[in-house]
């Protein structure tokens, strides 16, 4: 049996690339992922990197929505 917290230390030491982490988070936002790919991601990705990428992705999504709404309102398309 491993020491308490050893699994977390092992997970944090995983070495997946930034591109792999962003791709996994992007697929998660889209909501489509094959089971085998999900299992590979769980074994390979650093959970800290996934959380940071998820927060950045959510912030980018909200920013894009705000900019889209401001553009639609500013262009007069919404005024009827």
C-alpha positions in Angstrom: 0.0 0.0 0.0 1.3 3.5 -0.8 1.8 6.3 1.7 -1.0 8.8 2.3 -0.9 11.5 -0.4 1.5 9.5 -2.6 -1.2 9.1 -5.3 -1.6 12.9 -5.4 2.1 13.4 -5.7 2.3 10.9 -8.5 -0.5 12.6 -10.3 1.1 16.0 -10.0 4.3 14.7 -11.5 2.7 13.5 -14.7 4.3 15.0 -17.8 1.8 15.7 -20.5 2.4 18.5 -23.0 0.6 21.8 -22.9 -1.1 21.0 -26.2 -2.4 17.6 -24.9 -3.8 19.4 -21.8 -5.5 22.1 -23.8 -6.9 19.5 -26.3 -8.3 17.4 -23.4 -9.9 20.5 -21.8 -11.3 21.7 -25.2 -12.9 18.3 -25.8 -14.4 18.5 -22.3 -15.9 21.9 -23.1 -17.3 20.5 -26.3 -18.7 17.5 -24.4 -17.5 14.7 -26.7 -14.8 12.3 -25.9 -14.2 8.6 -26.5 -13.9 6.5 -23.4 -10.5 5.2 -24.3 -9.1 8.7 -24.9 -10.6 9.8 -21.6 -8.9 7.0 -19.7 -5.6 7.9 -21.4 -6.0 11.5 -20.4 -6.7 10.5 -16.8 -3.5 8.5 -16.7 -1.3 11.0 -18.4 -2.5 14.6 -17.6 -1.4 16.6 -14.5 -4.6 17.5 -12.6 -3.2 20.9 -11.7 -2.6 21.8 -15.3 -6.1 20.6 -16.2 -7.6 22.9 -13.5 -5.6 25.9 -14.7 -6.5 25.2 -18.4 -10.1 24.7 -17.5 -10.3 28.1 -15.6 -8.5 29.8 -18.4 -10.9 28.2 -21.0 -13.9 29.2 -19.0 -12.6 32.8 -18.7 -12.0 32.9 -22.4 -15.4 31.6 -23.1 -17.1 34.2 -20.9 -14.9 37.0 -22.5 -16.0 35.9 -26.0 -19.6 35.9 -25.0 -19.3 39.4 -23.5 -17.5 40.7 -26.6 -20.2 39.1 -28.9 -23.0 40.7 -26.9 -21.3 44.1 -27.0 -20.7 43.8 -30.7 -24.4 42.8 -31.4 -25.7 45.6 -29.2 -23.3 48.2 -30.7 -24.0 47.2 -34.3 -27.7 48.0 -34.0 -28.6 44.4 -35.0 -30.4 43.9 -31.7 -32.5 47.1 -32.0 -35.7 46.3 -33.6 
